């Protein structure tokens, strides 16, 4: 009798263990990811104006958003580049642009195939590189840069024959700044950019200015709504004198507003309630749970955030944020 009872107990314990093992995988929470936004600004270039040709300032800003797993491997990636040019005349007048489009937004109109003899357009090559980096760590991604800043044979075979060093620089910054989140692998990551221009003509007493503020908006989307957001901005002021000669100092390192951190000095010199990055964080938090059209509703008629968002800590103008976010 005792042997029978012992045998029954063993069977019961085994069955319980099997049921527990069977349930364990389904009860495990899905692994969460980190998300990071990286912005890399290449060294700007300038050209003085002449009687025959306008002067110009030119800069390329590359943005990357990535999601990363616990092993440091990229789960998803999206890239874009804003190749921006502004001009000024030989008599010190700033020229306003009709509008700015990123390379991705230009699509086939970027004309790498028609005029550059490329096998694929820029947006297609960027897409190809994004597929290559998925599943790789930062170290493995950095190893993809080969001679002439082009990609390795694997990158070229995937359909990306352009230089990739600026992609990698942006991805590196995104990886270094990636933050913990509750995102899972089904989240779609997107990065968008919007440029705003401010023009001032030169006088004998003061340099003219053709300033571009480029706002970058990164988001993870679920069901068409923002699950997580991160914003940044790069502001470059191309200055010139009344004779159309550039006075821009290209030797200075270009940092984004978020990278400048407390050194942006909005509190110390502007009397702001918080520094730019903290105000951007407040706007980003307000975007969570909203669609692109709903984010547009976060801006009032004066270009500043609505009362609730201002109360949360974002008192700066948000037109750049909204313009970028509207493209997600």
Steps between C-alpha positions, in 0.01 A plus 500: 500500500782738590671419169179582315460833680864592429455411134185713475678793666789472254260500206317803642825692555619419147170613349511824698855565382406432138204738519719769657763455228231510233364830632830669576590621150158652434503676834841662445466872421621600154849647505514880495732713289699818526442783253752762397514805273834604354574817304828548313585833336774507240735801489315784323653662192465857373566690178527877465263678264623660177332723243437189290399254770327506838692398808381202696516299818453125485463230764394134516318378811449125533254352750458142616246340729558146621346250737746269676456172687662387826800362308566836338376385159299732279140386461384783274658804338397798290728763346467831319722789397418868457745644247434872547621796296428868562615795291584869522581767241808708427331802661430320826141392451377169642303283256199310630449143382167374370527201733722217615465129439715223640667253266244237591212738438636583155466136401568440131531877449840488669609364160796283595400255230431750220794735555741304719488164327411325826327163498248616758368829634619639833191394695533145369865488599417629848231231530756238396747613766229493765437132425872424529536648850207309647629223724841663541670663798654846480848350464381288209332800336814712529692217332279542191687817399761416238739691275383843390228495769296262287360174630650153506418245230195389701366855508557549128339165421193607699458798268678784684790637296512853645729616780369378835729665755245768593230235542731313737590817692131572558429140601791511745353807669158332508646189664693702757189695596251212488269490800299224664136481402203265496517465121487154347619372164169579328554876545570691176774762529496814286712813474385822333659841448374853436708811431400859578688795352552851639649767271660833591682726255846633582564864592822699543469445874379142517551175309212355306362160591346206323415273790362147478348321799449131420276312740525123514214289638546131575209281599403143566152434365236249601165495320583834339557674833820614667613259768828681567653819358832682500577838344813696418595811303807624312520875450759646262538870430676572171618861531639738237590865453363773271734390221370143510810358665435214741582571864397154619757322718514145365765399755247481784351160579130480425300350785127446516299679765457176692874432485571845641296412808524760775757689294224616266439753780132569456464526877809711571462749216144461377313483829336174394335268751710208375773425249415411140544124542268496801237699310536263204449207737175659618378536141603143418306370799191692384518320163463152650168343411435746218489483121682751278184708458438501874858618562427801279236593756769545764597836344304818558450786255806681637729209407550400861361191668146488634445570868522138619835445329636830630393400849693175452817700434513586129471878463709541181369530145400156371438565130815305408398203713152496347631537144732202545249288693232557236707283262500179705 
